[in-house]
Amino acid sequence: MGQGIRRHSPALVISVIALFVALGGSVYAAKKAKIDGKAIRAKSIPGNRVKPHSIAANRLKPGVLRSTGAASQLTGADINELTLGQVPSAAHADTADRAQSAIDAQTALNAVNAIDAKTINGHSVGCLAGTQPFAGGCWESSPNSPVNAPTAARKCAARNGTLPEALQLAAFAEEPGVNLDPGDEWSGDIPVVSGSDVYAVVTVTANSVVDMSMSTNTRAYRCVIPLLT
C-alpha cells in the first residue's frame, strides 16, 4: 500500500511562513536603508574605494595632498599684484618723487612771492619781497645791521648772494626811494691788502662818496641776490 501525503503540523507551517517573512523584510530593509558618514568607522574605507571628485577640498586634512612638481609652480598670471607689499626700489622712488615735489613747491612759492617779474631769454624772473631788481640782480631794499666786512660777506653768501661792487652800490643809491646807511655800507671791493687778515674794503657813503675802511670795522651792508627764475 502506497504511502500517503504526509501532513505537517500547523505549528511547523506557521514557523516556516514566519521565517520567510523575516528574511524578506531584512532584504527589503537593506535595499531601502541609506548609509551616511556617521555609520562609517574612521579609516575603514581605503582611498582607492572613494569615487573621484566625491570629496570636497575643505573636507580634507591640511597637508594630505602632495605637490606634483612643475604643475604646482606659480606664474605671474596666478599672482594678484595688489596682495604684494611695496618693493624697496618703489619706496625709494616715492621718496625721490616727494623730494622733487618739495623742490617744485618751493619754486612755485618763490614765483608767487616774486615782485616785478620780468622775462629774460624766454624765462620769467623776479625778486623776493624785501628786494628789488637792479643791474641784473635782486638788491636788498634796506641795509642790514652793522658788522665787519668778513661777516657781511658770509651772511650774504648764506643767502646765495654777494656784497655789491662799489660803483654799482653808488649807482643803486641814486635809485628812487633807496637810502644808504648814514654810517656807510660795505662793498665787495678790496683795494689794499697790507698783511694776513689785514686789508681795506671800499665803502659807499650816504651821498654816494666812495671811501675805504679796515675790514675789522663795522659797517652796514646789503646783499645782491640772483634773480629768481
Secondary structure, 3 states (H helix, E strand, C coil): CCCCCCCCCHHHHHHHHHHHHHHHHHHHHHHHCCCCHHHCCCCCCCHHHCCCCCCCHHHCCCCCCCCCHHHHCCCHHHCCHHHCCCCHHHHHHHHHHHHHHHHHHHHHHHHHHCEEEEEECCEEEEECCCEEEECCEEEECCCEEEECHHHHHHHHHHCCCECCCHHHHHHHCCCCCCCCCCCCEECCCCCEEEECCEEEEEEECCCCCEEEEECCCCEEECCEEECEC
